[in-house]
Structure formats: structure tokens, C-alpha cells
Amino acid sequence: MCELADFIEQHGRLGARLYGHFEDSLDEARAAFDSHAGEFRSLGDFAEEIMRETGPEIPDALQYYVDWESMGRDLELNGDVFTITLGFDEVHVFWNR
């Protein structure tokens, strides 16, 4: 119990939500922080950032046709990532291992 309290003190609400996400497995919740991709306003913002960092350059004429929200949703549906939402515009993205 003390380990859980220390974990939640260190990571706050995000740590508590991860603990619940992993069905009360403290070891899995701790390990998830190794795959934490960051905090974003939405899953679409995450998809856009990943694509701009790693993908091909998108021509200016096509920028407005890309549906980042759908791409982000596909990443989650395909099991590549999972999210913990703590509030409006506060989405934490984690890579699945």
C-alpha cells in the first residue's frame, strides 16, 4: 500500500488513472511511464506531431485535407497507443508495448 501511495504522490492523477487502467497492477503502471509519448490537446494533435516528425513532408496544398483526428483514432483502434484523458485538452498518450 505504501508503494502505491508513493507512486500516486509522485505521478498524481495520471498515476492513479494508470493504476486503474492496468487493473490495479502497480508494476504495469510504472512500466507505462517508459512508453509515455507526452501530453497533447487531442489524439489528433499527437498524430500530427508524429507524422510531421517521422513521415514524409506534406505539400502545403494538401495540409488542410489531412484528418489528424481520424489518424489518431486509428492509432488507438489498431492498438498502437492508448490514452489517459485527465481533462479538457489534457490527453496523455502512451505507446503500447
Residue pairs with C-beta under 8 A, 6 or more apart in sequence:
3 26
4 19
4 26
7 15
7 19
7 26
7 29
7 30
8 15
8 16
8 19
11 18
11 33
13 86
14 84
14 86
14 92
15 29
17 84
17 86
18 29
18 32
18 33
18 84
19 25
19 26
19 29
21 29
21 32
21 82
21 84
22 28
22 29
22 32
31 97
32 94
35 94
35 95
35 96
35 97
36 92
36 93
36 94
37 46
37 50
37 81
37 93
37 94
37 95
38 46
38 92
38 93
39 90
39 91
39 92
39 93
40 46
40 49
40 91
40 92
40 93
41 89
41 90
41 91
42 69
42 72
42 89
42 91
43 69
43 72
43 73
43 75
43 76
43 81
43 83
43 91
43 93
44 67
44 68
44 69
44 70
44 71
44 72
44 73
45 68
45 72
45 91
46 72
46 75
46 81
46 91
46 93
47 68
47 69
47 71
47 72
47 75
48 66
48 68
48 71
51 58
51 66
51 68
51 71
52 58
58 66
75 81
76 82
76 83
79 96
80 95
80 96
81 93
81 94
81 95
81 96
82 93
82 94
82 96
83 91
83 92
83 93
83 94
84 91
84 92
84 94
85 91
85 92
86 92
